[in-house]
Amino acid sequence: MSLFEYLLADDISGFIRGDETLLGQRLDLVVTTPKEVAKIYADNQVAGDQKFFRKRLLLSGKIESISSGLGNTPYIVYRDTGPIGAQAHLSRDLAPAAAQLKKGQSVALVCNGKGSVAGVPMFGDCHFAASIAKEEGAKLGKEVERFLKGEATTPSAVRLTVSVEAMARAVDDKVDCSKGCSKAINQAQASDPKRIAEIIAKMRAAGLKIDAESEAKLVKAK
């Protein structure tokens, strides 16, 4: 496994867990938990709407129950989200997958915030984070390929490529990333702003397209 493959796989795993990730940033998702959403709505519904209504959310939490609603559309009630429970309504075509879920199981979903009904947070058009991650990971890989050919691409592809190069310089050449890379990376070297700036300069000199905004975010992020 290459370092690029390792880092992309690690980002995908984090996304599925509901962590802050590059994939989440590229999709402009609000990363939260049903428990947090329920608490905010319980305290102040207006504040809840300001933060979550009509926003695309990455939710992760444990299942209290799996039910079937209008038109046999499946929905999940999350645990620890109030007496009735926050509801995440899945697309109808996900019914076979929903049938495999178990009470108490942890699940991450990408949903639209639908506000609250009688104080109960509602999420709609939900899809499993694992499926979204797989799809977006494949897209990101192709965008990186275009970037390395000198073509214009997305900021997330630029950021991932620069990060891979920075970490590659901070890992011993003998390390096999199929056995894990995280402990072998010298994080101080990989996150050094001067090193990041040098990598960006060399990439630009080689004809790769890195805009000033992406550069600023990369150096700041490190």
DANORMO-V178542 format. One record per helix or strand of 3 or more residues. SS is the DSSP state (helix for helix, strand for strand). FROM is the first residue (numbers start at 1). TO is the last residue. If there is no record, write none. Layout:
SS,FROM,TO  SS,FROM,TO
//
This chain:
helix,3,17  helix,22,26  strand,30,32  helix,34,43  helix,45,52  strand,56,68  helix,70,72  strand,74,78  strand,87,90  helix,92,98  strand,106,117  strand,120,128  helix,129,148  helix,155,168  helix,177,179  helix,182,184  helix,187,190  helix,193,205  helix,212,221
//
